[in-house]
């Protein structure tokens, strides 16, 4: 029990030191002994279970039924007629269908395993890091390498990654609701507590899985992995099962519906077929019925897009991996789909739209304006009016003492910043004026400075302060947003002058910061609460900080506008600064327009905000709490909102947004955990790329669905036409012969069509994908002409296949030959159709060579489909026959004719803008 011992006893017991930490060697030994700092999860579903599970799919059930029918028909042929040839072909059919079922199950397993793999590797990229003190140095390590005895440091927004005992805290508050149910943050302390203290009251302890909501602290790790309090209740925390994405659900629903259609079609076929036999021959024999049975089986298989669900899931998984290449880390497959339908992107300014390389370029102190030269972190650059810099001394000292940042020279002589960029800018200003924080604190200045307390910066308060002892005096130093400090300023402050300066700085697109101080008593310094101390501030001056916009953002914004996606800036900065930068980036077109401040939002009811929210493009001086209201009201309008956030308080808004976006480099653990998309490079442009990738993936899915479903319509139609309209024998072909055998249909669905579909899933975006409006998520994927296209193409192709069959039969071909003609006509019809399906417009809109994978898949499908008509083995199994050379040419090229005609007509109509 570590909470009832003093911090030094705990450190001693764990054989650790707060001055050096553990040695790396000792940490390694402990890791070997203790195991990694991980919560064990349930083992993933074993592969054999996934395999078995795939047999429950509707498609497989239909296919199993088809096997049963084939076997019955084979057994009947053999036992009653002794017809070995027919019986064998039925058995072949059964075996071939079984093989296809196994292929389908294999695809299912592959899909689940690859999804699991890619999600795991995405999770790994989002590995939690901790600051740990080892061998006398601070370093960042993966949280699962922590061992008991490690010294860690945490700050606002971090997760606590193990159970720890605090030994130094500064305004540290921690949220532990996952263990205690207490929803308010707990203030942490370092003193020993009595033995009977309950878990929720052990304020000197930190527990794995908690989040730091304020301040910072240092602690020694006392338990890791399954030994932590979290580990003890870990059974409750196992991963929730992966849910299906909306489009997967739609497709599953569609497949289910089509299964009923298939069932109906089978019944209809059996009844109509029997009637047809009776009407044409006047008798009814089981032999002729078996022919109807084959038609029924073929139809059942034809009605269902067999490979669709598996191909869909695989393409989505691959999509998520592709996104990481453009530096967008996606956490669930759902987001791939949602990204493509984004209509509003609400982005933070600092760091995302701007470079976050802050430099003070001017300041106003003691009634004088100063200009500062130089950009970046090098402390080189003059301050104009150098002679008067002494008068600004108090302002600069307050700026660097009330500051936790630092710059240091690396071995290459380059200055590198540490800490909050705003603070870094002030540190650099100090160096330019010859003042350094460490010198002040190390008693190298004429006055001794000591920092007694820190009230850290927080984006709701928009300020920070420190309590110091300066010589014999006690003071509070405050710095923050000028309007906030003005409201807390002492009587006698020249408000008008400050307001004027603030506006002047802001109009220059400068980030403004006010700095002030107040003399307090020792008693106040030691005991008064923050709210009481941060009052009556005497303003010492204003700093104007430049934070240049990222160059590439303007172009991204323009691209998003073209794609009808609205871009909104949400910032804690001053309205004028925000508007000036938003104008530079093209987010708004004229200053002042479409800008709203946090305090205005406070005055609005939800309904009033609802009425305005679609027109506002810049929100300034907002707190994280406002973000959630903005998201909610936009969503009430049906908008799909992507929202960025980097601070700990942004987490609820990120969760509320359709796509919560967190920063990979500067974001806190908490925001990363709540986000759907993590920008590995913190750049706004990455959001734009991710949306484009999301749109591409969705369009590709739509394209291959269009392609697959067209095939199904064509197959069902050609079989139905045969069933209904061939009423008497034609040449060698009896009236009961199906246009295609079940195995031919299966071949088309699972092989000759599935491979090109896959390739469509990898297609490059159509050039105009970002010049179209976002997809309406309320509309079915089949809306907007998609169903019409499927039906028109499918009917045409089905009719062509039927006509080919009739012509072949009329020319006196054998049954197998006529069916092979129909089969190849269908295969090549579909292979031509692929090139039409991959364009949102027509065949002529895209170069067929832009997707090499597609060309390869089509070539493979074409060659292998011809092969199955030539190889004797397949002739036997699939009922195909070898054709003559001219006929091959005809079945390859003739099916393209109607497609080119339809595309031609459509292209003409498109020109006249008559249809989509
Ligand atoms: P964004 O929300 O786009 O990231 P932001 O960085 O301006 O913008 P906040 O970090 O919430 O938003 O800052 C709000 C305001 O608080 C700033 O405009 C500035 O005036 C003040 N501020 C920022 N950083 C500090 C700091 N380290 N110390 C004191 N005040 C600060």
Boltz pocket constraint, residues with backbone or C-beta under 6 A from the ligand:
constraints:
  - pocket:
      binder: B
      contacts: [[A, 347], [A, 348], [A, 349], [A, 350], [A, 351], [A, 402], [A, 420], [A, 422], [A, 423], [A, 457], [A, 458], [A, 459], [A, 460], [A, 462], [A, 463], [A, 464], [A, 479], [A, 480], [A, 481], [A, 482], [A, 511], [A, 512], [A, 513], [A, 514], [A, 570], [A, 571], [A, 572], [A, 573], [A, 574], [A, 622]]
      max_distance: 6.0
